Amino acid sequence: MTFFRFEDLRVYHKALDYVEWAHSNTSLFPDNELQSLTLKFVNAAQAIALQIAEGSSRNKTQFVYYLKMAKSSIRECVVFTAISRGMNYLTEEAAEQSRGQLMELTKMIGALIGSLQRANNAAGYEEK
């Protein structure tokens, strides 16, 4: 166990992997896209990990909320991937890598949400 609970979560490390992917692939984008696409794409990727980290310090209900926000950032990254592919800034292979990582993150976050909600429901029934 680490001091920061989120550092023990596999989904957090997968999110960091995606941030690295986004940084390395958007660094190849044209300079004129720095403000309009590159930074927004990287910020959305970073927001996935940030939401997981922030939510982990909250109660289960709030953690679920932050995980849902992380899923919103994933959807942003899906759109940025599509835009980048459409403008030929990403190859088909790179776009598929992005989508694959984002699908995996979505599934992992969905499973974590389900687990937290089941735990919350079980705790609620025990208290009655």
N, CA, C and O of each residue as an XYZ file, in Angstrom:
512
protein
N       0.836     -1.195      0.000
C       0.000      0.000      0.000
C       0.875      1.252      0.000
O       1.894      1.320      0.688
N       0.466      2.205     -0.763
C       1.165      3.481     -0.796
C       0.396      4.490      0.052
O      -0.736      4.242      0.466
N       1.017      5.602      0.292
C       0.381      6.650      1.079
C      -0.846      7.205      0.350
O      -1.877      7.465      0.970
N      -0.729      7.381     -0.945
C      -1.844      7.888     -1.748
C      -2.573      6.689     -2.347
O      -2.017      5.958     -3.166
N      -3.799      6.500     -1.939
C      -4.582      5.316     -2.303
C      -4.693      5.116     -3.808
O      -4.658      3.978     -4.278
N      -4.826      6.184     -4.569
C      -4.999      6.055     -6.012
C      -3.790      5.430     -6.695
O      -3.917      4.849     -7.773
N      -2.611      5.546     -6.072
C      -1.415      4.970     -6.681
C      -1.444      3.441     -6.681
O      -0.645      2.807     -7.371
N      -2.353      2.848     -5.918
C      -2.519      1.398     -5.904
C      -3.502      0.915     -6.973
O      -3.652     -0.289     -7.180
N      -4.165      1.845     -7.643
C      -5.177      1.475     -8.638
C      -4.550      1.249    -10.011
O      -3.847      2.114    -10.534
N      -4.811      0.083    -10.583
C      -4.309     -0.214    -11.940
C      -4.843      0.789    -12.958
O      -4.128      1.183    -13.879
N      -6.103      1.203    -12.793
C      -6.707      2.133    -13.745
C      -5.970      3.476    -13.745
O      -5.868      4.127    -14.784
N      -5.467      3.882    -12.603
C      -4.695      5.128    -12.523
C      -3.420      5.000    -13.361
O      -3.066      5.923    -14.096
N      -2.737      3.874    -13.253
C      -1.502      3.660    -14.020
C      -1.785      3.542    -15.516
O      -0.979      3.975    -16.341
N      -2.926      2.958    -15.863
C      -3.327      2.905    -17.276
C      -3.598      4.323    -17.788
O      -3.278      4.649    -18.932
N      -4.184      5.151    -16.941
C      -4.444      6.542    -17.326
C      -3.128      7.285    -17.557
O      -3.013      8.069    -18.498
N      -2.138      7.040    -16.699
C      -0.823      7.663    -16.891
C      -0.175      7.186    -18.192
O       0.469      7.965    -18.894
N      -0.351      5.906    -18.507
C       0.162      5.383    -19.782
C      -0.462      6.134    -20.956
O       0.213      6.449    -21.936
N      -1.761      6.416    -20.841
C      -2.429      7.137    -21.922
C      -1.921      8.577    -22.019
O      -1.781      9.110    -23.120
N      -1.649      9.201    -20.894
C      -1.082     10.555    -20.909
C       0.246     10.546    -21.665
O       0.498     11.420    -22.496
N       1.090      9.561    -21.377
C       2.366      9.445    -22.092
C       2.137      9.253    -23.587
O       2.828      9.857    -24.407
N       1.163      8.408    -23.940
C       0.846      8.188    -25.346
C       0.419      9.512    -25.992
O       0.892      9.861    -27.074
N      -0.465     10.235    -25.331
C      -0.974     11.499    -25.880
C       0.160     12.508    -26.054
O       0.235     13.183    -27.081
N       1.028     12.612    -25.074
C       2.159     13.541    -25.181
C       3.043     13.193    -26.379
O       3.385     14.065    -27.178
N       3.406     11.932    -26.496
C       4.340     11.560    -27.565
C       3.709     11.692    -28.942
O       4.393     12.054    -29.899
N       2.428     11.407    -29.060
C       1.790     11.482    -30.381
C       1.383     12.894    -30.775
O       1.437     13.237    -31.956
N       0.980     13.715    -29.824
C       0.608     15.088    -30.181
C       1.833     15.969    -30.393
O       1.727     17.041    -30.987
N       2.989     15.530    -29.916
C       4.204     16.316    -30.145
C       4.553     16.370    -31.632
O       5.353     17.203    -32.057
N       3.959     15.492    -32.406
C       4.186     15.459    -33.856
C       3.206     16.347    -34.622
O       3.347     16.519    -35.833
N       2.222     16.906    -33.934
C       1.241     17.763    -34.590
C       1.905     19.066    -35.031
O       2.905     19.480    -34.443
N       1.358     19.716    -36.059
C       1.917     20.996    -36.500
C       1.873     22.056    -35.390
O       0.984     22.040    -34.539
N       2.824     22.956    -35.416
C       2.908     24.017    -34.397
C       1.648     24.871    -34.339
O       1.267     25.336    -33.265
N       1.003     25.080    -35.472
C      -0.191     25.931    -35.484
C      -1.382     25.278    -34.769
O      -2.400     25.932    -34.545
N      -1.261     23.997    -34.411
C      -2.324     23.309    -33.679
C      -2.087     23.290    -32.168
O      -2.869     22.703    -31.421
N      -1.012     23.932    -31.724
C      -0.640     23.860    -30.313
C      -1.785     24.286    -29.402
O      -2.121     23.556    -28.469
N      -2.390     25.437    -29.640
C      -3.454     25.946    -28.773
C      -4.797     25.269    -29.034
O      -5.544     24.988    -28.097
N      -5.103     25.007    -30.294
C      -6.453     24.553    -30.615
C      -6.663     23.049    -30.453
O      -7.781     22.627    -30.157
N      -5.640     22.237    -30.634
C      -5.841     20.797    -30.574
C      -4.871     20.101    -29.626
O      -5.294     19.325    -28.770
N      -3.600     20.364    -29.768
C      -2.584     19.641    -29.001
C      -2.796     19.781    -27.495
O      -2.889     18.779    -26.787
N      -2.871     21.002    -27.009
C      -3.015     21.209    -25.557
C      -4.344     20.679    -25.027
O      -4.402     20.121    -23.931
N      -5.398     20.851    -25.798
C      -6.701     20.358    -25.354
C      -6.709     18.838    -25.274
O      -7.272     18.267    -24.340
N      -6.089     18.183    -26.245
C      -5.998     16.725    -26.249
C      -5.210     16.250    -25.024
O      -5.665     15.370    -24.293
N      -4.043     16.826    -24.805
C      -3.205     16.424    -23.668
C      -3.903     16.741    -22.345
O      -3.852     15.935    -21.416
N      -4.545     17.887    -22.247
C      -5.265     18.242    -21.013
C      -6.387     17.255    -20.719
O      -6.597     16.879    -19.566
N      -7.107     16.835    -21.751
C      -8.183     15.855    -21.556
C      -7.603     14.522    -21.096
O      -8.183     13.862    -20.234
N      -6.472     14.122    -21.657
C      -5.817     12.878    -21.235
C      -5.379     12.978    -19.781
O      -5.563     12.040    -19.006
N      -4.803     14.110    -19.414
C      -4.370     14.299    -18.024
C      -5.551     14.311    -17.072
O      -5.441     13.834    -15.943
N      -6.664     14.843    -17.507
C      -7.848     14.938    -16.652
C      -8.350     13.558    -16.236
O      -8.936     13.422    -15.162
N      -8.136     12.537    -17.054
C      -8.556     11.184    -16.685
C      -7.850     10.778    -15.390
O      -8.492     10.378    -14.419
N      -6.530     10.886    -15.390
C      -5.747     10.516    -14.199
C      -6.060     11.441    -13.026
O      -6.161     10.987    -11.886
N      -6.214     12.724    -13.299
C      -6.491     13.688    -12.224
C      -7.823     13.404    -11.532
O      -7.919     13.500    -10.309
N      -8.846     13.057    -12.307
C     -10.164     12.776    -11.723
C     -10.119     11.515    -10.862
O     -10.746     11.458     -9.804
N      -9.374     10.504    -11.319
C      -9.224      9.275    -10.536
C      -8.540      9.601     -9.208
O      -8.985      9.163     -8.147
N      -7.461     10.369     -9.278
C      -6.714     10.725     -8.070
C      -7.574     11.533     -7.110
O      -7.624     11.234     -5.916
N      -8.245     12.545     -7.620
C      -9.065     13.404     -6.766
C     -10.207     12.619     -6.121
O     -10.465     12.749     -4.924
N     -10.875     11.817     -6.917
C     -12.019     11.066     -6.396
C     -11.653     10.048     -5.342
O     -12.451      9.747     -4.455
N     -10.446      9.515     -5.438
C     -10.044      8.463     -4.497
C      -9.956      8.956     -3.055
O      -9.980      8.154     -2.122
N      -9.856     10.250     -2.873
C      -9.754     10.798     -1.517
C     -11.124     11.112     -0.921
O     -11.225     11.596      0.207
N     -12.161     10.837     -1.676
C     -13.529     11.169     -1.245
C     -14.264      9.914     -0.771
O     -13.713      8.813     -0.780
N     -15.514     10.104     -0.358
C     -16.330      8.935     -0.007
C     -16.744      8.213     -1.294
O     -16.523      8.724     -2.392
N     -17.337      7.043     -1.160
C     -17.647      6.211     -2.329
C     -18.559      6.920     -3.333
O     -18.329      6.846     -4.540
N     -19.571      7.591     -2.848
C     -20.506      8.291     -3.734
C     -19.783      9.377     -4.529
O     -19.999      9.517     -5.733
N     -18.941     10.132     -3.866
C     -18.187     11.185     -4.547
C     -17.142     10.590     -5.490
O     -16.897     11.134     -6.567
N     -16.527      9.473     -5.090
C     -15.556      8.811     -5.953
C     -16.227      8.396     -7.254
O     -15.645      8.550     -8.329
N     -17.441      7.873     -7.167
C     -18.191      7.499     -8.377
C     -18.392      8.721     -9.263
O     -18.226      8.641    -10.480
N     -18.747      9.845     -8.662
C     -18.922     11.083     -9.428
C     -17.638     11.441    -10.187
O     -17.689     11.756    -11.376
N     -16.504     11.395     -9.510
C     -15.231     11.739    -10.151
C     -14.859     10.724    -11.225
O     -14.283     11.094    -12.249
N     -15.175      9.470    -11.010
C     -14.915      8.463    -12.038
C     -15.773      8.717    -13.281
O     -15.332      8.496    -14.408
N     -16.993      9.179    -13.059
C     -17.848      9.531    -14.204
C     -17.281     10.742    -14.943
O     -17.392     10.832    -16.165
N     -16.683     11.658    -14.214
C     -16.014     12.798    -14.855
C     -14.809     12.308    -15.668
O     -14.536     12.827    -16.750
N     -14.096     11.314    -15.147
C     -12.971     10.731    -15.884
C     -13.476     10.115    -17.182
O     -12.818     10.218    -18.217
N     -14.648      9.471    -17.130
C     -15.223      8.899    -18.355
C     -15.593     10.005    -19.352
O     -15.512      9.797    -20.562
N     -15.994     11.167    -18.855
C     -16.266     12.303    -19.745
C     -14.985     12.750    -20.446
O     -15.004     13.087    -21.630
N     -13.876     12.751    -19.714
C     -12.585     13.108    -20.314
C     -12.156     12.064    -21.340
O     -11.531     12.400    -22.346
N     -12.485     10.818    -21.092
C     -12.202      9.766    -22.072
C     -12.958     10.051    -23.368
O     -12.396      9.936    -24.457
N     -14.223     10.421    -23.248
C     -15.012     10.731    -24.451
C     -14.426     11.932    -25.200
O     -14.442     11.965    -26.431
N     -13.914     12.907    -24.463
C     -13.232     14.029    -25.119
C     -12.046     13.520    -25.932
O     -11.830     13.945    -27.066
N     -11.287     12.612    -25.345
C     -10.112     12.060    -26.038
C     -10.514     11.267    -27.273
O      -9.783     11.257    -28.264
N     -11.664     10.601    -27.229
C     -12.166      9.893    -28.410
C     -12.418     10.898    -29.530
O     -12.058     10.656    -30.682
N     -13.033     12.021    -29.190
C     -13.301     13.055    -30.190
C     -11.998     13.661    -30.710
O     -11.843     13.844    -31.918
N     -11.066     13.973    -29.817
C      -9.781     14.518    -30.252
C      -9.031     13.520    -31.136
O      -8.345     13.920    -32.077
N      -9.155     12.243    -30.842
C      -8.544     11.218    -31.685
C      -9.150     11.257    -33.082
O      -8.430     11.216    -34.079
N     -10.474     11.337    -33.148
C     -11.157     11.364    -34.448
C     -10.784     12.615    -35.248
O     -10.539     12.538    -36.452
N     -10.742     13.750    -34.582
C     -10.357     14.996    -35.256
C      -8.926     14.883    -35.777
O      -8.640     15.230    -36.923
N      -8.037     14.392    -34.920
C      -6.623     14.272    -35.299
C      -6.436     13.307    -36.450
O      -5.620     13.545    -37.340
N      -7.180     12.228    -36.438
C      -7.103     11.268    -37.550
C      -7.654     11.896    -38.820
O      -7.068     11.747    -39.892
N      -8.771     12.594    -38.709
C      -9.390     13.242    -39.864
C      -8.490     14.277    -40.515
O      -8.568     14.507    -41.722
N      -7.637     14.901    -39.714
C      -6.720     15.910    -40.245
C      -5.365     15.299    -40.627
O      -4.423     16.013    -40.970
N      -5.292     13.978    -40.560
C      -4.077     13.225    -40.885
C      -2.897     13.547    -39.961
O      -1.739     13.428    -40.360
N      -3.200     13.952    -38.731
C      -2.143     14.167    -37.740
C      -1.793     12.848    -37.046
O      -0.683     12.677    -36.542
N      -2.744     11.931    -37.028
C      -2.517     10.592    -36.492
C      -2.686      9.581    -37.618
O      -3.555      9.727    -38.478
N      -1.852      8.567    -37.601
C      -2.015      7.474    -38.556
C      -3.211      6.628    -38.121
O      -3.702      6.766    -37.001
N      -3.666      5.769    -38.995
C      -4.756      4.859    -38.649
C      -4.342      3.978    -37.459
O      -5.137      3.718    -36.557
N      -3.102      3.533    -37.479
C      -2.584      2.696    -36.394
C      -2.578      3.448    -35.063
O      -2.982      2.905    -34.036
N      -2.120      4.695    -35.087
C      -2.086      5.495    -33.859
C      -3.504      5.749    -33.349
O      -3.750      5.684    -32.144
N      -4.426      6.033    -34.248
C      -5.814      6.268    -33.848
C      -6.408      5.008    -33.212
O      -7.151      5.099    -32.235
N      -6.086      3.855    -33.753
C      -6.570      2.596    -33.183
C      -5.943      2.333    -31.813
O      -6.601      1.815    -30.911
N      -4.661      2.697    -31.664
C      -4.012      2.567    -30.347
C      -4.732      3.439    -29.325
O      -5.011      3.003    -28.208
N      -5.025      4.666    -29.715
C      -5.724      5.584    -28.822
C      -7.078      5.016    -28.431
O      -7.408      4.943    -27.248
N      -7.859      4.615    -29.420
C      -9.199      4.083    -29.148
C      -9.126      2.829    -28.273
O      -9.954      2.644    -27.380
N      -8.147      1.980    -28.528
C      -8.008      0.764    -27.734
C      -7.729      1.071    -26.271
O      -8.331      0.474    -25.378
N      -6.821      1.998    -26.032
C      -6.505      2.385    -24.648
C      -7.710      3.043    -23.977
O      -7.983      2.807    -22.800
N      -8.423      3.868    -24.736
C      -9.584      4.554    -24.171
C     -10.713      3.571    -23.868
O     -11.411      3.727    -22.867
N     -10.900      2.567    -24.716
C     -11.920      1.551    -24.438
C     -11.556      0.762    -23.180
O     -12.416      0.477    -22.347
N     -10.284      0.414    -23.052
C      -9.837     -0.314    -21.864
C     -10.056      0.528    -20.602
O     -10.538      0.017    -19.591
N      -9.706      1.807    -20.661
C      -9.933      2.694    -19.515
C     -11.418      2.791    -19.169
O     -11.786      2.775    -17.995
N     -12.261      2.891    -20.179
C     -13.703      2.978    -19.948
C     -14.208      1.733    -19.238
O     -14.992      1.829    -18.293
N     -13.767      0.574    -19.685
C     -14.193     -0.683    -19.056
C     -13.693     -0.775    -17.622
O     -14.434     -1.187    -16.730
N     -12.447     -0.396    -17.396
C     -11.879     -0.467    -16.049
C     -12.598      0.491    -15.100
O     -12.908      0.135    -13.963
N     -12.858      1.699    -15.574
C     -13.563      2.677    -14.732
C     -14.992      2.206    -14.483
O     -15.500      2.330    -13.369
N     -15.637      1.670    -15.505
C     -16.996      1.144    -15.328
C     -17.041      0.041    -14.283
O     -17.957     -0.003    -13.462
N     -16.055     -0.851    -14.310
C     -15.995     -1.928    -13.320
C     -15.765     -1.369    -11.916
O     -16.356     -1.850    -10.949
N     -14.910     -0.359    -11.807
C     -14.654      0.258    -10.504
C     -15.905      0.962     -9.984
O     -16.215      0.881     -8.796
N     -16.616      1.646    -10.863
C     -17.872      2.290    -10.466
C     -18.849      1.242     -9.950
O     -19.467      1.420     -8.901
N     -18.983      0.150    -10.694
C     -19.898     -0.913    -10.271
C     -19.529     -1.470     -8.910
O     -20.400     -1.709     -8.073
N     -18.255     -1.676     -8.690
C     -17.768     -2.198     -7.413
C     -18.077     -1.228     -6.275
O     -18.541     -1.637     -5.211
N     -17.819      0.041     -6.503
C     -18.082      1.053     -5.482
C     -19.580      1.158     -5.174
O     -19.976      1.300     -4.017
N     -20.403      1.085     -6.221
C     -21.847      1.186     -6.012
C     -22.387     -0.037     -5.266
O     -23.262      0.088     -4.410
N     -21.857     -1.222     -5.598
C     -22.282     -2.424     -4.870
C     -21.881     -2.326     -3.402
O     -22.656     -2.679     -2.514
N     -20.660     -1.843     -3.154
C     -20.190     -1.693     -1.773
C     -21.043     -0.670     -1.027
O     -21.368     -0.852      0.147
N     -21.397      0.400     -1.722
C     -22.232      1.443     -1.110
C     -23.616      0.887     -0.785
O     -24.160      1.143      0.290
N     -24.182      0.123     -1.722
C     -25.506     -0.456     -1.493
C     -25.474     -1.463     -0.357
O     -26.383     -1.493      0.472
N     -24.441     -2.283     -0.311
C     -24.314     -3.273      0.766
C     -24.179     -2.573      2.109
O     -24.786     -3.001      3.091
N     -23.409     -1.525      2.165
C     -23.237     -0.772      3.412
C     -24.559     -0.130      3.831
O     -24.871     -0.067      5.020
N     -25.320      0.335      2.872
C     -26.612      0.959      3.163
C     -27.606     -0.032      3.737
O     -28.362      0.300      4.650
N     -27.608     -1.257      3.204
C     -28.504     -2.274      3.702
C     -28.120     -2.740      5.096
O     -28.985     -3.065      5.909
N     -26.818     -2.772      5.373
C     -26.347     -3.211      6.679
C     -26.725     -2.219      7.767
O     -26.967     -2.602      8.911
N     -26.775     -0.930      7.401
C     -27.063      0.102      8.395
C     -28.538      0.099      8.808
O     -28.866      0.556      9.904
N     -29.421     -0.401      7.963
C     -30.859     -0.352      8.249
C     -31.273     -1.381      9.262
O     -32.451     -1.467      9.609
